Structures are given as C-alpha cells and as structure tokens.
Amino acid sequence: SGDAEAQFRYGLAHLEGRGGLSKDPFQAEHWLIMAAQRGHAAAQYRLGQLNEKGESGVPNPTEALAWYLALD
C-alpha cells in the first residue's frame, strides 16, 4: 500500500524466487520500480543492475544509468 521497503523486499522475492513466489523478473521489476519511485535507494541501485545486466530482457545501459543517477 505504498511501503517502499515492503515493495523492495517483494520485488527481491520475485527476482530470486523466494517465499513461495516463482522467479519472475518482470514482476520483480514492477515492484522495484514502485519502491524506487518512492526514493528507496537500494531499489534504485538494484534496478540499475537489473537493466545493466538485462535480467528482465535486453540490457538497457541508458535506463541503468538513469537509475544509478537517481540514487540519493
């Protein structure tokens, strides 16, 4: 409901397939974005990595840089 830390943790759980959730990088990205937009620095950093490595598709260095630059 807007708790950035919970959104971040839920995103990581989807990314790693933990807590009874299947590995789903697209759901992970969705929840990490929700947290990152609320200023969650770890989510912003993880989104940078996700885009840099292409974990949810094709690597996107421009998007990765944007998330890295968003870090407070």
C-alpha positions as CSV (number, residue, x, y, z in Angstrom):
1,S,0.0,0.0,0.0
2,G,2.9,2.3,-0.5
3,D,5.5,1.0,1.9
4,A,8.7,1.3,-0.1
5,E,10.7,-1.3,2.0
6,A,7.9,-3.9,1.6
7,Q,7.7,-3.2,-2.2
8,F,11.5,-3.6,-2.4
9,R,11.5,-6.9,-0.5
10,Y,8.6,-8.2,-2.5
11,G,10.5,-7.3,-5.7
12,L,13.6,-9.2,-4.5
13,A,11.5,-12.2,-3.6
14,H,10.2,-12.3,-7.1
15,L,13.6,-11.8,-8.5
16,E,15.1,-14.6,-6.5
17,G,12.1,-16.9,-6.3
18,R,11.8,-16.8,-2.5
19,G,8.9,-17.0,-0.1
20,G,6.8,-19.3,-2.2
21,L,7.0,-16.9,-5.2
22,S,8.1,-18.1,-8.6
23,K,11.1,-16.4,-10.2
24,D,9.6,-13.6,-12.2
25,P,11.9,-10.8,-13.3
26,F,9.0,-8.7,-14.8
27,Q,7.1,-8.7,-11.5
28,A,10.3,-8.0,-9.7
29,E,11.0,-5.0,-11.9
30,H,7.4,-3.7,-11.3
31,W,7.8,-3.8,-7.5
32,L,11.3,-2.5,-7.5
33,I,10.1,0.5,-9.6
34,M,7.3,1.1,-7.1
35,A,9.9,1.3,-4.3
36,A,12.4,3.2,-6.3
37,Q,9.9,5.9,-7.2
38,R,9.4,6.4,-3.5
39,G,13.1,7.1,-3.1
40,H,14.2,3.7,-1.9
41,A,18.0,3.8,-2.7
42,A,18.5,0.0,-2.7
43,A,15.7,-0.4,-5.1
44,Q,17.1,2.2,-7.4
45,Y,20.5,0.5,-7.3
46,R,19.0,-2.9,-7.9
47,L,17.1,-1.5,-10.9
48,G,20.3,-0.1,-12.3
49,Q,21.8,-3.6,-12.1
50,L,18.7,-5.2,-13.5
51,N,18.8,-3.0,-16.6
52,E,22.6,-3.1,-16.9
53,K,22.6,-6.9,-17.0
54,G,19.3,-7.3,-18.9
55,E,17.8,-9.5,-16.2
56,S,14.3,-8.7,-17.4
57,G,15.1,-8.6,-21.1
58,V,17.6,-6.9,-23.2
59,P,20.3,-4.9,-21.4
60,N,19.5,-1.2,-21.3
61,P,22.5,0.8,-20.3
62,T,20.7,4.1,-20.6
63,E,17.9,3.0,-18.2
64,A,20.6,1.6,-15.9
65,L,22.4,4.9,-15.8
66,A,19.2,6.7,-15.1
67,W,18.5,4.5,-12.0
68,Y,22.1,4.8,-10.8
69,L,21.9,8.6,-11.1
70,A,18.6,8.7,-9.2
71,L,20.5,7.4,-6.1
72,D,20.4,10.0,-3.3
